[in-house]
C-alpha cells in the first residue's frame, strides 16, 4: 500500500527533526491558500494520487469523495512547501495537543490533520507515536553528547523541558558508585538539578509567551524537593526504585513515595491527574537516582505511552551517568599519576632560583611522558633535568616515572652527566625494546659559575643573558635514550650571574604548523623581547618569564605535552667562600677550629664562632679517624652559613644514641641538636658531610 505524506509528516519550515526541541512541531497556521492548494486525501493501493484541486477516487466503481474542508487554517497548506532549515523553529508546548484540546477527537468531529470524519470509537491516527519516536531519538542523541556528569544531566533536562514536560527534578545517588565497587552505608539521593519552563519566553528567538501565569508550585520549583533524602529499606520509595519502571505518581506506591523524596510539603506541589512521572535511573548494576517529570495542571496529562518515553530517557541517562563516573575516575587517576610523577615543589638550592610549568596535550589526555626535575647535589650544586617519553598514555607516564626515579638515584651518586644518560639508556632498554625517550641533564655549580650539560636527542637549551641576548647553546645532540650502543658527550659552559637557562620539551617548539628549529628561533626571539621590557640591568621575573614563554603558543600548537624548567643563576661570590685542605692527623680538628674562627671574623659573624667551632671539630674528627687522604673543609656564606667536610671514605655516618659508658658516638648527636639542617652524601670519590646554621644566632 502506497502511503503519501500528510501534513504532519512533511518537513516543517525551519524545523530540524534531529533536534529534541523541534522534533514534535505542530503544523503552523499559514495564510489562507487558493482552493487548488487543498491537502490531497490519501490514495489507496493501485490508485493514482490526486493532484492539487482534484478529488481522489475513494475506490473502484465509487464516486469521488468530497474534498476535505479547507475553511480552517489548520487544514490548509501552501501550494509548494520547501523545507527551510535556516528559519528559527518554534518550540512546542508538549508532545500531545495544545492545552485545551481534546486528546482523542476535536470538537468538530473531524481529525485535525486530515479533516476527515471519524467513526464513533475510532482512535485518532497515531501522529503522537511518530512524534514520540522522533523525540526519543533526538533526546537520546542529545544526552549521549555529554561527557561528564553535569553535561549528561543538563542534556536530560534540556531535552525534556519544554518538549516532554514543564519541569523536571533529577536526583542522583550520593556518592555515586564507580564501576563494580559495592556502595557502603545508607542509600542517599541528592537533588542534582532542576529545570522548568520560564514564566516568559523570548518571542524574537522563536519562543511564544506563556498562555497562562505559571502555577505557584512550578514557579517555586527551585525550592521544591529536599536537597538530600535517605531511602530507607522497605519504604515506599525503595519499592518504587526497586521496580525500575517509571510510574505515574497517582499510583498508590508512587504517591506514598513522594513525601519521602520531596519532603513533607512536596507532595502537595505535585499536580494530580497523571501529570507527574517518577522514573528510577538504573545504571548497569544498580539504581543510581530518580527523575521526576511534571506538567502544569492546565496541560493535558501524560498518557500510558509516555511511560515508555520516560523509561527510554531514564535508561540512556543512567547509562551515560555510569560512563561519566567511570571517565571521571579515570581522569582522576590520570591526574594523580601525573601529579605524583612530577615534583610537587621545587627545591631552593643555594645560588639558583627555579620556576617550572607543565601543560598536558589536552584536557582529554592529561597524562604523558614529559617530566622535569631539580636535584640538589653535594657542594651546593644542583642537577637540572628535563625529559620526554614517547606517547601520551598511562604507559608513557609509568615509564617516565621509572626513568625519573632512576635519574634521581644516579644524581645522588654524583655521577657526571654523560654517565647518568648512559645508565638511563641501559634502564630504558631493560624496560622494553620500544621504550624511547629524550633527556637533557645539566649540573650547575654556583661556586665556579659553570654548568655541565649532556644531551640525549633533546632540543637544545636556551640561555638568556643579563643584557637581554638569548643564545641557543651548542650542545651535542646525541641519540635518544633506549637506542643502546651509543656514547654521550658532555660540554662545560659558563653560567654568568643573572643569566637564565631555559630547559623545555619539544611540545613548546614543535607542532603541525611549524618545525622544531622554527619554534626554537621563535622561542629565542620571545625571550629577547621579554628581557627588553625589564632593561639590560634587570632580568625578567622567573614566573612572568614562564608565562610569557607559554603565550607564544598558538591555537594549533598544542599537539604535545609541555614541560618547562627555568633556572636563574645567582651564583656565590668568591668572597663568600672559604676552602681548605687538612691533613689526616690528630692536629686537624684544632686547625679546622682556628680556620673557621678567622673566616667568621672576616664575615662579621663572630656570634656563631662557638657553635661552628664545636660542630666543625666533631665532623673533622670523624673524618680524619678513618681517611688516608687530605680532608676538605669549605664554608659558604649565603642566606645561611653552610659547612662541608669531605673525605675519601664511602661509608655514610649514622646517628645513634650513645650509652652512658661510651666515650664517643656523640658527635652527630650534637650536630643534629645544634644545626638547622645536616646530611651526608656519597660521592664517586668518597662522601661529604654538611650542616647549615642560620646567620642570626637567635635562630639556631
C-alpha positions as MATLAB code, in Angstrom:
seq = 'XXXXXXXXXXXXXXXXXXXXXXXXXXXXXXXXXXXXXXXXXXXXXXXXXXXXXXXXXXXXXXXXXXXXXXXXXXXXXXXXXXXXXXXXXXXXXXXXXXXXXXXXXXXXXXXXXXXXXXXXXXXXXXXXXXXXXXXXXXXXXXXXXXXXXXXXXXXXXXXXXXXXXXXXXXXXXXXXXXXXXXXXXXXXXXXXXXXXXXXXXXXXXXXXXXXXXXXXXXXXXXXXXXXXXXXXXXXXXXXXXXXXXXXXXXXXXXXXXXXXXXXXXXXXXXXXXXXXXXXXXXXXXXXXXXXXXXXXXXXXXXXXXXXXXXXXXXXXXXXXXXXXXXXXXXXXXXXXXXXXXXXXXXXXXXXXXXXXXXXXXXXXXXXXXXXXXXXXXXXXXXXXXXXXXXXXXXXXXXXXXXXXXXXXXXXXXXXXXXXXXXXXXXXXXXXXXXXXXXXXXXXXXXXXXXXXXXXXXXXXXXXXXXXXXXXXXXXXXXXXXXXXXXXXXXXXXXXXXXXXXXXXXXXXXXXXXXXXXXXXXXXXXXXXXXXXXXXXXXXXXXXXXXXXXXXXXXXXXXXXXXXXXXXXXXXXXXXXXXXXXXXXXXXXXXXXXXXXXXXXXXXXXXXXXXXXXXXXXXXXXXXXXXXXXXXXXXXXXXXXXXXXXXXXXXXXXXXXXXXXXXXXXXXXXXXXXXXXXXXXXXXXXXXXXXXXXXXXXXXX';
ca = [
       0.000    0.000    0.000;
       1.477    3.317   -1.075;
       1.276    5.974    1.614;
       1.583    9.656    0.796;
       2.838   12.068    3.407;
       0.204   14.052    5.191;
       0.693   17.424    6.797;
       2.344   16.289    9.995;
       4.803   14.030    8.116;
       6.122   16.723    5.833;
       9.222   18.733    6.675;
       8.204   21.746    8.705;
       9.613   25.128    7.741;
      12.567   25.973    9.915;
      12.445   22.705   11.859;
      15.241   20.253   12.314;
      13.843   16.768   13.013;
      17.126   15.778   14.720;
      16.598   18.395   17.433;
      14.746   17.400   20.564;
      13.077   20.802   20.788;
      11.866   20.710   17.204;
      11.035   17.035   16.833;
       7.403   17.468   17.850;
       6.382   20.575   15.976;
       2.766   21.013   15.033;
       1.834   22.369   11.645;
       1.958   26.169   11.744;
      -1.078   28.090   10.639;
      -0.288   29.549    7.184;
      -2.229   32.186    5.320;
      -5.430   31.073    3.557;
      -4.374   29.463    0.259;
      -6.109   29.180   -3.061;
      -8.666   26.355   -3.411;
      -6.240   24.414   -5.560;
      -3.818   24.184   -2.636;
      -6.058   21.962   -0.547;
      -4.497   18.949    1.102;
      -4.990   15.810   -1.020;
      -6.590   12.802    0.568;
      -4.645    9.568    0.958;
      -4.628    7.207   -2.034;
      -5.196    3.508   -1.753;
      -3.193    0.719   -3.241;
      -3.109    0.771   -7.010;
      -4.604    4.217   -7.348;
      -3.011    7.390   -8.592;
      -2.696   10.089   -6.006;
      -4.693   13.161   -6.609;
      -3.252   16.404   -7.789;
      -3.997   19.715   -6.129;
      -7.521   20.849   -6.928;
      -8.897   17.432   -7.922;
     -10.650   14.792   -5.897;
      -9.096   11.447   -5.188;
     -11.160    8.335   -6.028;
     -12.256    6.519   -2.941;
     -12.295    3.142   -4.629;
     -13.107    1.244   -7.816;
     -16.614    1.979   -9.119;
     -17.302    4.567   -6.448;
     -17.961    8.222   -6.729;
     -15.139   10.558   -5.921;
     -15.072   11.594   -2.336;
     -15.754   15.151   -1.400;
     -12.650   17.256   -0.933;
     -11.740   17.956    2.646;
     -12.940   21.054    4.317;
     -10.395   23.827    3.869;
     -12.199   26.560    5.670;
      -9.984   26.399    8.738;
      -6.326   27.483    8.591;
      -5.228   24.242   10.221;
      -6.380   22.132    7.270;
      -4.727   24.090    4.507;
      -1.233   24.015    3.029;
       0.609   26.325    0.672;
       0.858   25.195   -2.945;
       4.533   24.365   -2.508;
       6.309   23.842    0.809;
      10.069   23.867    0.717;
      11.993   22.973    3.851;
      13.900   25.946    5.190;
      16.382   24.929    7.818;
      17.664   28.497    8.239;
      14.483   29.915    9.764;
      14.019   29.875   13.548;
      11.900   26.984   14.660;
       9.039   27.351   17.138;
       9.134   25.280   20.272;
       6.069   23.149   21.028;
       4.231   23.114   24.279;
       4.253   19.308   24.625;
       4.165   16.054   22.742;
       0.335   15.842   22.719;
      -2.013   18.543   21.549;
      -2.003   22.125   22.732;
      -3.625   22.987   26.041;
      -7.404   22.933   25.923;
      -7.733   20.466   23.015;
      -9.347   17.078   23.369;
      -6.777   14.284   23.335;
      -8.772   11.943   21.104;
     -11.193   13.913   18.937;
     -11.641   17.603   18.148;
     -14.927   19.244   18.900;
     -15.893   19.480   15.211;
     -15.745   15.674   14.873;
     -13.018   15.829   12.217;
      -9.476   14.661   12.512;
      -7.346   17.774   12.979;
      -4.772   16.889   10.332;
      -6.806   15.328    7.522;
     -10.201   16.928    8.054;
     -11.916   13.566    7.627;
     -14.655   12.469    9.970;
     -14.028    9.729   12.481;
     -16.340    6.840   13.171;
     -17.619    6.590   16.718;
     -14.992    4.958   18.929;
     -12.274    5.097   16.255;
      -8.920    6.290   17.754;
      -7.072    9.293   16.447;
      -4.334    8.399   13.861;
      -1.041    7.795   15.742;
       0.684   11.019   14.926;
       1.853   11.060   18.529;
       3.606    7.716   18.097;
       5.768    9.145   15.335;
       6.373   12.246   17.420;
       7.452   10.145   20.357;
       9.876    8.134   18.256;
      11.445   11.249   16.806;
      11.596   12.896   20.202;
      13.226    9.884   21.868;
      15.813    9.663   19.083;
      16.695   13.355   19.298;
      16.693   13.376   23.104;
      18.942   10.323   23.452;
      21.381   11.805   20.954;
      21.500   14.965   22.990;
      22.080   13.041   26.204;
      24.784   10.925   24.558;
      26.717   14.043   23.547;
      27.615   14.677   27.185;
      30.975   13.513   28.516;
      30.956   14.485   32.158;
      28.189   14.150   34.716;
      26.924   17.720   34.525;
      26.655   17.655   30.736;
      24.589   14.458   30.764;
      22.188   15.692   33.438;
      21.837   19.037   31.700;
      21.218   17.238   28.388;
      18.369   15.282   30.007;
      16.811   18.468   31.360;
      17.158   20.459   28.152;
      15.803   17.595   26.034;
      12.664   17.134   28.126;
      11.768   20.713   29.070;
       9.555   22.029   27.493;
       9.091   19.359   24.830;
       8.053   16.500   27.093;
       7.353   18.123   30.452;
       7.065   21.537   32.012;
       9.519   20.760   34.793;
      11.976   18.070   35.866;
      13.834   17.167   39.041;
      16.883   14.890   38.849;
      18.112   13.047   41.942;
      21.389   11.117   41.972;
      22.928    8.794   44.489;
      25.425   10.398   46.853;
      28.127    9.275   46.466;
      27.778    7.704   43.050;
      29.259    4.184   42.914;
      32.078    3.648   40.453;
      32.216    0.519   38.307;
      31.861   -2.713   40.257;
      32.518   -1.263   43.695;
      29.879   -2.083   46.284;
      28.463    1.032   47.932;
      28.522    1.133   51.699;
      26.251    2.953   54.081;
      22.652    4.083   53.551;
      21.214    4.934   50.140;
      21.150    8.731   49.886;
      19.661   10.690   46.974;
      20.809   14.276   46.409;
      18.948   16.758   44.225;
      21.382   17.281   41.356;
      19.486   19.612   39.030;
      16.048   21.160   38.449;
      14.689   22.735   35.284;
      11.372   24.277   34.280;
       9.715   26.421   31.629;
      10.395   30.105   32.359;
       7.441   32.333   33.107;
       8.028   34.372   29.927;
       9.787   33.431   26.734;
      11.679   35.424   24.170;
       9.338   35.914   21.226;
      12.135   37.112   18.963;
      14.057   33.877   19.362;
      11.230   31.669   18.178;
       9.526   31.280   21.557;
       5.949   32.225   22.264;
       4.823   33.846   25.522;
       3.207   31.649   28.135;
      -0.530   31.367   27.703;
      -1.263   31.467   31.412;
       0.605   32.531   34.523;
       2.875   29.858   35.878;
       1.352   27.899   38.748;
       2.880   28.633   42.145;
       4.064   25.059   42.563;
       6.142   25.204   39.363;
       7.318   28.784   39.880;
       8.766   27.611   43.189;
      10.459   24.582   41.658;
      13.858   25.767   42.803;
      12.768   25.213   46.387;
      10.652   22.131   45.698;
      12.101   18.904   46.952;
      14.522   18.058   49.702;
      18.201   18.610   48.966;
      19.072   15.211   50.421;
      16.830   12.278   51.243;
      17.603    8.863   52.674;
      15.923    5.850   51.088;
      15.064    3.609   53.988;
      14.904   -0.138   53.305;
      11.344   -1.336   52.832;
       9.931    2.169   52.338;
       7.595    3.135   49.512;
      10.378    4.996   47.707;
      12.666    1.987   47.976;
       9.967   -0.207   46.403;
       9.438    2.227   43.525;
      13.168    2.422   42.845;
      13.471   -1.344   43.030;
      10.725   -1.697   40.422;
      12.926    0.217   37.921;
       9.978    1.077   35.627;
       8.564    4.621   35.546;
       5.188    5.073   37.243;
       2.581    7.787   37.483;
       2.638    9.494   40.831;
      -1.113    8.865   41.085;
      -0.308    5.202   41.686;
      -0.566    4.307   45.388;
       3.077    3.218   45.732;
       4.477    6.303   43.986;
       2.074    8.624   45.817;
       3.324    7.253   49.099;
       6.928    7.729   47.968;
       6.574   11.447   47.176;
       6.803   12.731   50.785;
       9.983   10.734   51.280;
      11.525   12.116   48.082;
      10.271   15.714   48.145;
       9.808   16.298   51.845;
       6.696   16.749   53.915;
       5.264   19.629   51.875;
       6.473   18.466   48.474;
       3.589   16.095   47.844;
       1.020   18.911   47.666;
       3.051   20.702   44.965;
       2.876   17.786   42.521;
      -0.049   18.137   40.067;
      -2.560   15.298   40.050;
      -4.323   13.513   37.238;
      -1.325   11.709   35.748;
       0.671   14.917   35.330;
       3.778   13.582   37.068;
       6.026   10.583   36.291;
       8.584    9.167   38.691;
      11.304    7.323   36.738;
      14.107    5.438   38.522;
      17.562    5.828   36.977;
      19.219    2.428   36.816;
      22.770    2.017   35.598;
      24.433   -1.197   34.579;
      24.234   -2.793   38.025;
      22.131   -0.727   40.436;
      19.760    2.189   40.824;
      21.737    5.435   40.830;
      18.952    8.023   41.048;
      15.481    9.120   40.019;
      13.876   11.686   37.715;
      10.516   13.372   38.295;
       8.719   14.760   35.192;
       5.955   17.319   35.867;
       3.270   19.043   33.792;
       1.143   22.039   34.659;
      -2.427   21.433   35.856;
      -3.853   23.207   32.784;
      -1.892   20.960   30.440;
      -3.241   17.623   29.279;
      -1.961   14.745   31.400;
       0.606   12.160   30.455;
      -0.568    9.083   28.589;
       0.456    5.450   29.152;
       2.759    5.613   26.130;
       4.618    8.472   27.810;
       5.819    5.975   30.401;
       7.788    4.283   27.633;
       9.323    7.635   26.684;
      10.291    8.279   30.300;
      11.789    4.777   30.507;
      13.959    5.412   27.454;
      15.133    8.768   28.805;
      15.912    7.276   32.212;
      17.804    4.308   30.754;
      20.002    6.384   28.431;
      20.663    8.954   31.134;
      21.607    6.328   33.716;
      23.986    4.558   31.349;
      25.527    7.891   30.403;
      25.967    8.788   34.074;
      27.640    5.424   34.681;
      30.097    6.109   31.878;
      30.704    9.666   33.070;
      31.516    8.443   36.576;
      33.949    5.886   35.168;
      35.527    8.541   32.953;
      35.814   10.888   35.919;
      37.546    8.198   37.948;
      39.984    7.510   35.111;
      40.680   11.213   34.738;
      41.249   11.475   38.489;
      43.665    8.540   38.422;
      45.486   10.071   35.460;
      45.766   13.416   37.229;
      47.036   11.793   40.404;
      49.540    9.694   38.468;
      50.860   12.699   36.578;
      50.984   14.824   39.719;
      52.923   12.246   41.711;
      55.332   11.645   38.835;
      56.285   15.332   38.747;
      57.919   17.192   41.650;
      55.304   18.653   43.970;
      57.545   21.605   44.821;
      60.916   22.692   43.514;
      63.886   22.805   45.892;
      65.587   26.064   46.826;
      69.268   25.344   46.320;
      71.940   27.879   47.061;
      72.839   30.247   44.235;
      69.987   29.432   41.843;
      66.270   30.221   41.596;
      63.847   27.880   39.842;
      60.420   28.025   38.181;
      58.526   25.404   36.199;
      55.398   24.802   34.139;
      53.647   21.683   32.879;
      50.802   21.599   30.344;
      49.129   18.386   29.125;
      48.402   17.957   25.439;
      44.632   18.286   26.019;
      42.000   18.011   28.722;
      41.068   14.547   27.456;
      44.688   13.313   27.535;
      46.067   14.550   30.835;
      48.943   12.112   31.149;
      52.094   11.968   29.135;
      55.777   11.256   29.231;
      57.184   14.752   29.811;
      58.942   15.482   33.082;
      61.310   17.920   34.730;
      63.306   17.804   37.938;
      65.767   19.770   40.065;
      68.009   17.711   42.370;
      70.340   19.270   44.968;
      73.856   17.843   44.827;
      76.836   17.982   47.214;
      78.864   21.161   47.162;
      75.793   23.423   46.743;
      75.415   22.212   43.169;
      72.088   21.370   41.535;
      71.152   18.974   38.737;
      68.577   20.231   36.214;
      66.741   17.511   34.277;
      64.065   17.598   31.578;
      62.900   14.609   29.540;
      60.209   13.348   27.211;
      59.000    9.750   26.831;
      57.278    8.909   23.573;
      53.461    8.758   23.777;
      50.634   10.243   25.864;
      49.281    7.157   27.573;
      49.382    5.767   31.086;
      52.218    3.522   29.929;
      54.257    6.552   28.905;
      53.630    8.148   32.285;
      54.689    4.938   34.082;
      57.917    4.725   32.062;
      58.537    8.390   32.744;
      58.213    7.743   36.467;
      60.746    4.925   36.329;
      63.253    6.992   34.366;
      62.809    9.963   36.674;
      63.408    7.773   39.727;
      66.499    6.314   38.077;
      67.806    9.802   37.305;
      67.343   10.860   40.929;
      69.227    7.791   42.144;
      72.073    8.365   39.721;
      72.236   12.035   40.680;
      72.640   11.014   44.322;
      75.778    9.119   43.313;
      77.204   12.368   41.913;
      77.945   10.816   38.531;
      78.942   13.007   35.587;
      76.037   13.997   33.270;
      77.183   11.717   30.442;
      77.329    8.758   32.826;
      73.821    9.492   34.062;
      72.489    9.396   30.491;
      74.374    6.178   29.826;
      72.736    4.452   32.792;
      69.328    5.850   31.806;
      69.825    4.339   28.356;
      70.521    0.952   29.893;
      67.464    1.242   32.140;
      65.227    2.096   29.166;
      66.461   -0.997   27.316;
      65.650   -3.155   30.325;
      62.097   -1.769   30.347;
      61.484   -2.839   26.735;
      62.688   -2.635   23.173;
      60.432    0.287   22.229;
      60.945    2.447   25.321;
      62.347    5.594   23.749;
      62.889    8.942   25.429;
      64.885   12.138   25.088;
      66.606   13.766   28.047;
      68.772   16.751   28.915;
      70.860   16.589   32.104;
      72.761   19.638   33.392;
      74.748   20.275   36.593;
      75.211   23.853   37.798;
      77.983   24.814   40.208;
      77.289   28.202   41.834;
      80.835   28.488   43.199;
      82.654   28.118   39.883;
      79.776   29.682   37.848;
      79.954   26.802   35.384;
      77.377   24.376   34.022;
      77.993   20.917   32.569;
      75.386   19.637   30.071;
      74.832   16.294   28.351;
      72.069   15.708   25.791;
      70.235   12.585   24.603;
      68.294   13.634   21.497;
      66.574   16.558   23.247;
      66.049   20.110   21.921;
      68.950   22.362   22.970;
      68.527   24.724   25.941;
      68.364   28.486   25.578;
      70.466   30.823   27.771;
      69.106   34.328   28.340;
      71.956   36.645   29.327;
      71.579   39.582   31.676;
      71.878   42.094   28.833;
      68.880   40.587   27.004;
      70.689   38.407   24.485;
      69.122   34.949   24.045;
      71.548   32.231   22.972;
      70.799   28.677   21.823;
      73.544   26.625   23.471;
      75.594   24.398   21.230;
      75.274   21.006   22.895;
      76.000   17.725   21.064;
      72.525   16.291   20.341;
      73.325   12.622   20.989;
      70.944    9.716   20.434;
      67.655    9.232   22.319;
      67.581    7.082   25.424;
      66.688    3.490   24.617;
      68.630    3.230   21.358;
      71.569    1.499   23.015;
      75.215    1.229   21.988;
      75.841    4.993   21.800;
      78.140    7.316   23.734;
      77.009   10.583   25.257;
      79.170   13.668   25.363;
      79.148   16.453   27.953;
      80.214   20.062   27.495;
      81.102   22.622   30.183;
      79.958   26.199   29.642;
      79.989   29.490   31.511;
      76.912   30.295   33.611;
      77.273   34.013   34.450;
      75.350   35.522   37.346;
      71.999   36.953   36.296;
      71.634   34.611   33.309;
      68.582   32.352   32.904;
      68.714   28.830   31.494;
      65.530   27.531   29.900;
      65.000   23.775   29.554;
      61.886   22.568   27.714;
      60.352   19.678   25.811;
      59.603   19.628   22.105;
      55.891   20.348   22.654;
      56.833   24.002   23.201;
      58.652   24.487   19.896;
      57.261   21.831   17.537;
      53.738   21.307   16.172;
      51.902   20.504   12.977;
      52.236   24.158   11.959;
      55.984   24.592   12.470;
      59.151   22.558   12.634;
      61.345   22.349   15.701;
      64.023   24.813   14.573;
      61.454   27.418   13.597;
      59.952   27.049   17.051;
      63.355   27.365   18.724;
      64.012   30.588   16.849;
      60.607   31.931   17.893;
      61.405   30.985   21.490;
      64.723   32.816   21.319;
      63.029   35.930   19.931;
      60.325   35.733   22.602;
      62.906   35.577   25.387;
      64.836   38.511   23.962;
      61.665   40.594   23.624;
      60.616   39.801   27.194;
      64.054   40.707   28.561;
      63.950   44.038   26.713;
      60.898   45.067   28.767;
      62.852   44.997   32.050;
      66.007   46.652   30.731;
      69.593   45.433   30.384;
      70.405   45.572   34.102;
      67.449   43.628   35.491;
      66.460   40.140   34.380;
      62.725   39.463   33.981;
      60.973   37.716   36.898;
      61.039   33.952   36.515;
      57.308   33.319   36.931;
      56.371   36.054   34.499;
      59.001   34.806   32.068;
      57.471   31.311   32.080;
      54.022   32.748   31.416;
      55.335   34.846   28.531;
      57.005   31.809   27.001;
      53.768   29.835   27.089;
      51.916   32.750   25.479;
      53.828   32.135   22.272;
      51.711   29.024   21.684;
      49.047   29.456   19.040;
      45.666   27.692   18.679;
      47.186   24.819   16.697;
      50.383   24.451   18.709;
      49.113   22.140   21.482;
      49.939   18.811   19.852;
      52.127   17.517   22.680;
      52.774   17.838   26.384;
      54.915   20.751   27.504;
      57.409   20.683   30.372;
      59.307   23.869   31.137;
      62.089   24.466   33.688;
      63.702   27.876   34.126;
      66.817   28.404   36.292;
      68.114   31.880   37.241;
      71.848   31.737   38.077;
      72.755   33.918   41.035;
      75.947   32.100   41.951;
      78.076   32.500   45.052;
      80.669   35.247   45.120;
      84.306   34.135   45.737;
      84.439   36.399   48.793;
      81.692   34.272   50.388;
      83.638   31.018   50.017;
      86.418   29.692   52.270;
      88.152   26.426   51.265;
      90.969   24.426   52.905;
      92.743   21.066   52.801;
      93.513   19.357   56.121;
      95.998   16.538   56.551;
      94.583   13.416   58.283;
      96.381   13.912   61.602;
      95.437   14.479   65.207;
      96.008   18.240   64.930;
      93.466   18.586   62.101;
      90.419   19.345   64.342;
      92.264   22.145   66.144;
      93.411   23.687   62.867;
      89.875   23.461   61.485;
      88.558   25.407   64.504;
      91.088   28.198   64.002;
      90.398   28.489   60.263;
      86.646   28.621   60.830;
      87.065   31.309   63.526;
      89.106   33.511   61.167;
      86.565   33.176   58.361;
      83.671   34.069   60.622;
      85.571   37.083   61.929;
      86.216   38.252   58.360;
      82.483   37.939   57.554;
      81.376   39.639   60.757;
      79.701   36.534   62.156;
      81.596   36.164   65.437;
      78.419   35.297   67.338;
      78.401   31.911   65.568;
      82.003   31.061   66.445;
      81.284   28.803   69.430;
      78.669   26.712   67.618;
      80.645   26.472   64.384;
      83.888   25.529   66.107;
      82.188   22.789   68.107;
      80.426   21.246   65.128;
      83.416   21.574   62.778;
      85.636   19.877   65.347;
      83.249   16.919   65.709;
      82.802   16.380   61.947;
      86.521   16.737   61.143;
      87.408   14.344   63.968;
      85.133   11.666   62.469;
      86.658   12.257   59.017;
      90.349   12.007   59.970;
      89.742    8.891   62.087;
      89.158    6.684   59.011;
      90.564    8.548   55.991;
      94.036    8.221   54.500;
      93.955   11.309   52.249;
      93.586   15.014   52.989;
      90.199   16.173   54.256;
      88.450   19.148   52.611;
      86.755   21.885   54.633;
      84.588   24.532   52.970;
      82.475   27.326   54.419;
      79.807   29.059   52.292;
      78.084   32.302   53.265;
      74.735   32.731   51.528;
      71.349   33.156   53.179;
      72.690   30.615   55.695;
      76.133   29.512   56.819;
      76.981   26.129   55.300;
      79.903   23.923   56.295;
      81.042   20.929   54.197;
      83.632   18.313   55.200;
      84.722   15.773   52.582;
      86.842   12.627   52.759;
      87.557    9.505   50.688;
      85.592    7.019   52.844;
      82.320    5.975   51.127;
      80.553    4.795   54.316;
      77.985    7.336   55.496;
      77.743    8.207   59.198;
      74.586    7.245   61.053;
      73.022    8.981   64.003;
      72.810    6.698   67.042;
      72.123    7.035   70.720;
      75.355    6.644   72.740;
      75.273    4.757   76.013;
      76.384    6.345   79.262;
      79.599    4.306   79.313;
      80.605    5.125   75.701;
      83.478    7.524   75.208;
      82.417    8.535   71.693;
      79.432    8.448   69.424;
      78.023   11.864   70.415;
      79.420   13.986   67.580;
      76.454   13.599   65.199;
      74.093   13.946   68.133;
      75.491   17.424   68.773;
      75.276   18.256   65.064;
      71.656   17.139   64.970;
      70.796   19.251   68.010;
      72.611   22.483   67.104;
      72.475   22.612   63.306;
      69.488   23.895   61.345;
      69.936   21.098   58.817;
      72.542   18.461   58.200;
      73.178   15.469   55.946;
      75.695   13.192   54.280;
      76.047   12.441   50.568;
      78.068    9.698   48.956;
      80.359   10.755   46.102;
      82.229    8.777   43.470;
      85.435    9.589   45.418;
      84.071    9.340   48.978;
      81.461   11.357   50.839;
      80.571   14.836   52.083;
      79.069   15.609   55.486;
      77.454   19.047   55.708;
      75.448   21.164   58.108;
      73.801   24.595   57.992;
      73.373   27.308   60.601;
      71.240   30.429   60.486;
      73.168   33.689   60.155;
      71.409   35.059   63.209;
      72.471   33.217   66.334;
      68.999   33.692   67.828;
      67.519   31.499   65.033;
      69.748   28.482   65.686;
];
